[in-house]
């Protein structure tokens, strides 16, 4: 004990000496000011875009951020992707603060909470960083522009037109939704009913059932739908959980290929059902294009082409021209159709 | 274990203070800060200090009572759920028009109740705290999420939310640090300078021996779990105001960050050993490392790996040092013909 103490004493003393020495050194070097050398690389006009997804390791955001990386590369800027492991707002705040301190020219973020990251974004804006939200918005006052993946009208129309195409524009259809009180689902269903009444008078919506975004419930509701409505020709499921469960049921039933199924789904979940012929075509926005557009919007804010007010317009590389709409929203466009010809190009 | 602890008192006070694990952690905080100060761009800004302290306040607060709990040989895994429950309570009350001050008081009372349930089950029923608090971790979180569902309450008055991230003058130090400093002093006095605090160590070293020497392990544990509950609830109030958002899932997973910091600060998971200054340094060390690495553009998984390795190394270092020290003691005993009083005890 005694000798080890002496040894530790030596180590401790050495550590303290080093600490004091380092303190002395860095005090001296404060003359050279580390913060000054810091602003040196941040103060230049180079485009430096920081992508902050809801969380890392999420295939959806890997796809969107890959689009962002391509766009920033095309613009000759510096791209980085940082973010928390778990999708929580407090963890995102740390990355917003860091990006603001580094004087990043823009932050492109999918918000984990519309309000909780607000103060951090406001501070970032005050220090000159432009803020673009994509996928999931904050309250409008906290960001410059929101790049919206799809409008409710576009989402409704894509699915109605899709089912009409697949069943020959006439016959009975049903909707398999998520929860009965899900706001976005109900908004889409209302718009789909409007579209059906206006453009597809021979298609009859006979039932709307709710799978609560639960795989088993959605599976059971699909089975029940097919039993109660023997003449059913098609199902629309505007939820990724619902469409996957319905496809799983259909793929093993004798209705496979006879009852059409479409809706909103992700390529990774739906791949096998497209390949085995259960599903012809389904829809979702393309996250890679979403990230690409968000990066171009960020660059346009940085170089002053747009300020985020309604009517501003900018060019987004291969996607063409875009306009800022009401509330600083930029709309990506119509959803992308996924079918056997293109599904293997996507991984999310 | 006990012999090591008492043997340490054979050294003069200055040496005991200088050579402890916490001294090493404090030195490490200083060294890492100095390195980052001169090598990491923007680390020298006062903003770094502000953000670092704002981000670690929740952990700093909960680490205080957690240290005492771990020194008794127990653990409280439900703290982050209490943060969530306190946050959800505040949100729910505010939504129903209850005044902010009253909402905060009720949130603190919720913390007392949560802690009392843990403390009763551990202290008086005699159940293992690991099992009890894994249960209440799920229970309290479930209630918290149930209270608010998937919604968040965000319309807290601005004069309350702005206080949470307010800074003292131009120092860059958040005002909430005053609350922490007061609590830190209270807990340091309680643990290191009162009979209650000595009881805490006694229970950790040997619960039976502590009981024989007149320390009530039951009551002490109940008090400690209640303290942990109420401080976690306070942290929940801070968390809610800082982000202006009350959600049932606030601070999910925070319990492991608190316990990691406590262990890094030199507290033994088996109880009986550890000091608060070391724990505070442990929290700051993790904060400084994360902050510096983030500013360097290091990704979150690499930061996790580094902090994880640091924690494992610090845990390994304790038995390794103890073995080295025993070997050295034996050597020095062999050399001396007459043994000093401190060599009478050995393992």
Interface residues (C-beta under 8 A of the other chain):
Chain A: X1 X2 X3 X4 X5 X7 X8 X9 X12 X15 X16 X18 X19 X22 X23 X25 X26 X29 X30 X33 X34 X35 X37 X38 X41 X42 X56 X80 X82 X83 X84 X85 X86 X88 X89 X90 X93 X94 X95 X97 X98 X101 X102 X113 X114 X115 X116 X117 X118 X119
Chain B: X7 X10 X11 X15 X18 X19 X23 X24 X27 X30 X31 X34 X35 X37 X38 X40 X41 X42 X43 X44 X45 X47 X48 X51 X55 X152 X154 X161 X165 X239 X243 X244 X245 X247 X249 X250 X251 X252 X253 X290 X291 X294 X295 X297 X299 X300 X301 X304 X321 X324 X325 X326 X328 X329 X331 X332 X342 X343
